[in-house]
Amino acid sequence: MTNDEVAAIVAKGSGYTLVDCRPPGAYLGGHIPTAISLPFDKFKEKYASMLPADKDSLLIFYCGGP
């Protein structure tokens, strides 16, 4: 997805979950409004249960880069 596509989805206000996969310190330093913090290295063991139960819900993940 492009930045513009994500911005358009976020502007609609619902129907998605925005997931910030960066370390907690990066999230606390600033993140996209409405994003939840689910650091990639702990995702499966700790956070998978935080995702929406609706399996048709759009999930958008982002990180700090390669």
VMD Tcl script that builds the backbone (N, CA, C; Angstrom):
set m [mol new atoms 198]
animate dup $m
set s [atomselect $m all]
$s set {name element resname resid chain x y z} {
  {N N MET 1 A 0.834 -1.176 0.000}
  {CA C MET 1 A 0.000 0.000 0.000}
  {C C MET 1 A 0.879 1.238 0.000}
  {N N THR 2 A 0.371 2.267 -0.599}
  {CA C THR 2 A 1.078 3.544 -0.576}
  {C C THR 2 A 0.651 4.357 0.643}
  {N N ASN 3 A 1.421 5.378 0.952}
  {CA C ASN 3 A 1.050 6.277 2.051}
  {C C ASN 3 A -0.313 6.904 1.804}
  {N N ASP 4 A -0.573 7.286 0.564}
  {CA C ASP 4 A -1.860 7.906 0.231}
  {C C ASP 4 A -3.018 6.938 0.435}
  {N N GLU 5 A -2.815 5.670 0.099}
  {CA C GLU 5 A -3.878 4.673 0.292}
  {C C GLU 5 A -4.177 4.486 1.777}
  {N N VAL 6 A -3.132 4.411 2.587}
  {CA C VAL 6 A -3.331 4.277 4.035}
  {C C VAL 6 A -4.023 5.522 4.585}
  {N N ALA 7 A -3.590 6.695 4.161}
  {CA C ALA 7 A -4.207 7.943 4.630}
  {C C ALA 7 A -5.691 7.980 4.287}
  {N N ALA 8 A -6.065 7.503 3.115}
  {CA C ALA 8 A -7.479 7.491 2.714}
  {C C ALA 8 A -8.285 6.543 3.593}
  {N N ILE 9 A -7.716 5.396 3.922}
  {CA C ILE 9 A -8.410 4.429 4.783}
  {C C ILE 9 A -8.575 5.004 6.190}
  {N N VAL 10 A -7.508 5.590 6.728}
  {CA C VAL 10 A -7.554 6.172 8.073}
  {C C VAL 10 A -8.562 7.322 8.122}
  {N N ALA 11 A -8.646 8.098 7.061}
  {CA C ALA 11 A -9.581 9.226 7.013}
  {C C ALA 11 A -11.033 8.769 7.106}
  {N N LYS 12 A -11.325 7.548 6.645}
  {CA C LYS 12 A -12.691 7.015 6.739}
  {C C LYS 12 A -13.089 6.763 8.187}
  {N N GLY 13 A -12.112 6.465 9.040}
  {CA C GLY 13 A -12.365 6.365 10.465}
  {C C GLY 13 A -12.736 5.012 11.026}
  {N N SER 14 A -12.989 4.007 10.207}
  {CA C SER 14 A -13.321 2.692 10.758}
  {C C SER 14 A -13.076 1.619 9.709}
  {N N GLY 15 A -13.182 0.369 10.151}
  {CA C GLY 15 A -13.039 -0.743 9.227}
  {C C GLY 15 A -11.613 -1.225 9.047}
  {N N TYR 16 A -10.716 -0.799 9.924}
  {CA C TYR 16 A -9.321 -1.202 9.814}
  {C C TYR 16 A -8.690 -1.238 11.203}
  {N N THR 17 A -7.558 -1.917 11.305}
  {CA C THR 17 A -6.709 -1.847 12.485}
  {C C THR 17 A -5.315 -1.520 11.990}
  {N N LEU 18 A -4.741 -0.464 12.513}
  {CA C LEU 18 A -3.407 -0.015 12.137}
  {C C LEU 18 A -2.434 -0.518 13.199}
  {N N VAL 19 A -1.435 -1.304 12.779}
  {CA C VAL 19 A -0.520 -1.962 13.707}
  {C C VAL 19 A 0.903 -1.437 13.505}
  {N N ASP 20 A 1.445 -0.827 14.541}
  {CA C ASP 20 A 2.822 -0.329 14.530}
  {C C ASP 20 A 3.709 -1.446 15.073}
  {N N CYS 21 A 4.569 -2.008 14.221}
  {CA C CYS 21 A 5.417 -3.146 14.595}
  {C C CYS 21 A 6.804 -2.733 15.074}
  {N N ARG 22 A 7.014 -1.438 15.267}
  {CA C ARG 22 A 8.315 -0.955 15.725}
  {C C ARG 22 A 8.485 -1.210 17.224}
  {N N PRO 23 A 9.717 -1.097 17.726}
  {CA C PRO 23 A 9.936 -1.243 19.169}
  {C C PRO 23 A 9.115 -0.213 19.952}
  {N N PRO 24 A 8.779 -0.528 21.207}
  {CA C PRO 24 A 7.944 0.369 22.014}
  {C C PRO 24 A 8.473 1.800 22.103}
  {N N GLY 25 A 9.774 1.979 22.208}
  {CA C GLY 25 A 10.329 3.327 22.301}
  {C C GLY 25 A 10.047 4.159 21.065}
  {N N ALA 26 A 10.094 3.523 19.901}
  {CA C ALA 26 A 9.795 4.227 18.653}
  {C C ALA 26 A 8.321 4.620 18.617}
  {N N TYR 27 A 7.457 3.719 19.066}
  {CA C TYR 27 A 6.022 4.011 19.121}
  {C C TYR 27 A 5.762 5.202 20.042}
  {N N LEU 28 A 6.389 5.179 21.214}
  {CA C LEU 28 A 6.197 6.271 22.175}
  {C C LEU 28 A 6.748 7.594 21.653}
  {N N GLY 29 A 7.745 7.522 20.774}
  {CA C GLY 29 A 8.323 8.725 20.193}
  {C C GLY 29 A 7.444 9.363 19.131}
  {N N GLY 30 A 6.415 8.653 18.707}
  {CA C GLY 30 A 5.484 9.164 17.709}
  {C C GLY 30 A 4.968 8.042 16.832}
  {N N HIS 31 A 3.692 8.081 16.556}
  {CA C HIS 31 A 3.070 7.047 15.731}
  {C C HIS 31 A 1.854 7.625 15.017}
  {N N ILE 32 A 1.357 6.881 14.055}
  {CA C ILE 32 A 0.168 7.301 13.327}
  {C C ILE 32 A -1.024 7.236 14.285}
  {N N PRO 33 A -1.840 8.285 14.344}
  {CA C PRO 33 A -3.014 8.253 15.223}
  {C C PRO 33 A -3.866 7.005 14.963}
  {N N THR 34 A -4.379 6.429 15.987}
  {CA C THR 34 A -5.204 5.214 16.047}
  {C C THR 34 A -4.393 3.927 15.979}
  {N N ALA 35 A -3.078 4.005 15.736}
  {CA C ALA 35 A -2.262 2.787 15.657}
  {C C ALA 35 A -2.118 2.149 17.032}
  {N N ILE 36 A -2.069 0.823 17.032}
  {CA C ILE 36 A -1.767 0.091 18.258}
  {C C ILE 36 A -0.331 -0.410 18.150}
  {N N SER 37 A 0.346 -0.526 19.277}
  {CA C SER 37 A 1.731 -0.977 19.295}
  {C C SER 37 A 1.783 -2.480 19.516}
  {N N LEU 38 A 2.289 -3.199 18.513}
  {CA C LEU 38 A 2.502 -4.641 18.611}
  {C C LEU 38 A 3.885 -4.931 18.047}
  {N N PRO 39 A 4.938 -4.782 18.858}
  {CA C PRO 39 A 6.294 -4.981 18.355}
  {C C PRO 39 A 6.469 -6.349 17.698}
  {N N PHE 40 A 7.097 -6.352 16.534}
  {CA C PHE 40 A 7.227 -7.559 15.723}
  {C C PHE 40 A 7.882 -8.701 16.483}
  {N N ASP 41 A 8.935 -8.421 17.247}
  {CA C ASP 41 A 9.667 -9.497 17.912}
  {C C ASP 41 A 8.856 -10.196 19.003}
  {N N LYS 42 A 7.792 -9.596 19.461}
  {CA C LYS 42 A 6.946 -10.197 20.499}
  {C C LYS 42 A 5.550 -10.541 19.984}
  {N N PHE 43 A 5.325 -10.334 18.707}
  {CA C PHE 43 A 3.972 -10.406 18.170}
  {C C PHE 43 A 3.266 -11.720 18.472}
  {N N LYS 44 A 3.816 -12.812 18.009}
  {CA C LYS 44 A 3.106 -14.087 18.124}
  {C C LYS 44 A 2.922 -14.510 19.577}
  {N N GLU 45 A 3.962 -14.358 20.383}
  {CA C GLU 45 A 3.891 -14.854 21.757}
  {C C GLU 45 A 2.999 -14.015 22.665}
  {N N LYS 46 A 2.902 -12.719 22.420}
  {CA C LYS 46 A 2.188 -11.857 23.354}
  {C C LYS 46 A 0.963 -11.150 22.801}
  {N N TYR 47 A 0.975 -10.809 21.526}
  {CA C TYR 47 A 0.005 -9.834 21.057}
  {C C TYR 47 A -1.030 -10.317 20.054}
  {N N ALA 48 A -0.905 -11.511 19.543}
  {CA C ALA 48 A -1.849 -11.969 18.522}
  {C C ALA 48 A -3.292 -11.852 19.011}
  {N N SER 49 A -3.513 -12.017 20.299}
  {CA C SER 49 A -4.871 -11.944 20.851}
  {C C SER 49 A -5.438 -10.522 20.815}
  {N N MET 50 A -4.608 -9.511 20.576}
  {CA C MET 50 A -5.085 -8.128 20.533}
  {C C MET 50 A -5.683 -7.759 19.181}
  {N N LEU 51 A -5.497 -8.612 18.191}
  {CA C LEU 51 A -6.043 -8.325 16.865}
  {C C LEU 51 A -7.550 -8.525 16.878}
  {N N PRO 52 A -8.253 -7.878 15.963}
  {CA C PRO 52 A -9.719 -7.981 15.955}
  {C C PRO 52 A -10.191 -9.406 15.701}
  {N N ALA 53 A -11.277 -9.778 16.340}
  {CA C ALA 53 A -11.852 -11.110 16.145}
  {C C ALA 53 A -12.427 -11.265 14.743}
  {N N ASP 54 A -12.858 -10.167 14.159}
  {CA C ASP 54 A -13.423 -10.180 12.809}
  {C C ASP 54 A -12.303 -10.427 11.805}
  {N N LYS 55 A -12.250 -11.628 11.255}
  {CA C LYS 55 A -11.182 -12.008 10.327}
  {C C LYS 55 A -11.294 -11.298 8.986}
  {N N ASP 56 A -12.388 -10.599 8.734}
  {CA C ASP 56 A -12.537 -9.828 7.500}
  {C C ASP 56 A -12.078 -8.379 7.675}
  {N N SER 57 A -11.679 -8.014 8.885}
  {CA C SER 57 A -11.217 -6.655 9.161}
  {C C SER 57 A -9.862 -6.424 8.489}
  {N N LEU 58 A -9.682 -5.246 7.921}
  {CA C LEU 58 A -8.429 -4.886 7.264}
  {C C LEU 58 A -7.364 -4.614 8.315}
  {N N LEU 59 A -6.221 -5.281 8.188}
  {CA C LEU 59 A -5.079 -5.055 9.067}
  {C C LEU 59 A -3.993 -4.366 8.258}
  {N N ILE 60 A -3.478 -3.263 8.770}
  {CA C ILE 60 A -2.399 -2.533 8.112}
  {C C ILE 60 A -1.224 -2.498 9.086}
  {N N PHE 61 A -0.132 -3.135 8.705}
  {CA C PHE 61 A 1.064 -3.188 9.535}
  {C C PHE 61 A 2.095 -2.209 8.991}
  {N N TYR 62 A 2.816 -1.541 9.894}
  {CA C TYR 62 A 3.938 -0.724 9.440}
  {C C TYR 62 A 5.091 -0.827 10.424}
  {N N CYS 63 A 6.300 -0.556 9.893}
  {CA C CYS 63 A 7.507 -0.640 10.705}
  {C C CYS 63 A 8.447 0.497 10.309}
  {N N GLY 64 A 9.657 0.463 10.827}
  {CA C GLY 64 A 10.611 1.528 10.565}
  {C C GLY 64 A 11.430 1.353 9.304}
  {N N GLY 65 A 11.242 0.285 8.583}
  {CA C GLY 65 A 11.997 0.060 7.359}
  {C C GLY 65 A 12.773 -1.243 7.404}
  {N N PRO 66 A 13.612 -1.443 6.394}
  {CA C PRO 66 A 14.316 -2.736 6.273}
  {C C PRO 66 A 15.214 -3.073 7.420}
}
mol reanalyze $m
mol bondsrecalc $m
mol representation Tube
mol addrep $m
